[in-house]
Amino acid sequence: MSSEQRNPIDIALEIWPDLRDGNNLQDLSHLDILLGSLGIPTAYGSSEGISTTFGGFTESASPTVTLPTGETTTSLEEAKLLCHIVVTRTLMSAGLDVDRRVQEAMGQAYANTWCVKGDYKTTPLVLSASLWLIALDSQSHSDTPLPIDWSASIYENSLIWDTEYRLFSHYDIKERALDWVVHVSHENERHQGCSRWNIIEPLLRIEDERADLAVTNFLNQLEEDTENISARYIIERSRIAKLT
């Protein structure tokens, strides 16, 4: 199967380890394919007027995602938002964070995770993936406003978003995320559906005492039930454990 026919999420997950570890990509066309998934019909929120999210699937593909650590999405909405974040993460890690499309994609990721009012509406698996965007964001300490396009009608839902407050900075997002990780680091039940290792790895790249505290708490948690997890997923979790 040619790269053009593959799911963008599969390409993103395939090239991520090299980018994560600071290696150069051999085939830059993969990045063009990921950029080309912006606003496709299967992208998160595309049917509700959001045009700056990346899609993870071709229209004929099964819309589920399994991460290298073994977690699998349980709903279409979760899968689409996770795909958008994973593709955005990959492009940021490749050095494309100066591109306006990638910057706006990061803004949309935050709008649908950390910018909601009240309790977070998405899953721990999605929230943990978005921690990578904070870890990769060179402006995470900045009070510069994020480029979030609030024009889609979905953002007028006052049950989910504060329609009177639209200004969020890079620093605001980091603060909300770190408060969340400290909270969930105390009990396994607070991050159900997401292994602690998926949360720990991006935290290791965030310089903040709360990130350090959360990592310590996670390492002191009892291991999640891994009875039915494949060996390859255990190996990936072991890789992360060796980083701590």
Buried (B, 14 or more C-beta within 10 A) or exposed (E): EEBEEBBBBBBBBEBBEBBBEEEEBEEEEBBEBBBEBBBBEBBBBBEEEBBBBBBBBBEEBEBBBEBBBBBEBEEEBBBBBBBBBBBBBBBBBBEBBEEEBBBBBBBBBBBBBBBBEEEBBBBBBBBBBBBBBBBBBEBBEEEEEBEBBBEBEBBEEEEBBEEEEBEBBBBBBBBBBBEBBBEBBEEBEEBEBBBBBBBBBBBBBBEBEBBEBBBEBBEEEEEBEEEEBEEEBEEBBEBBBEEE
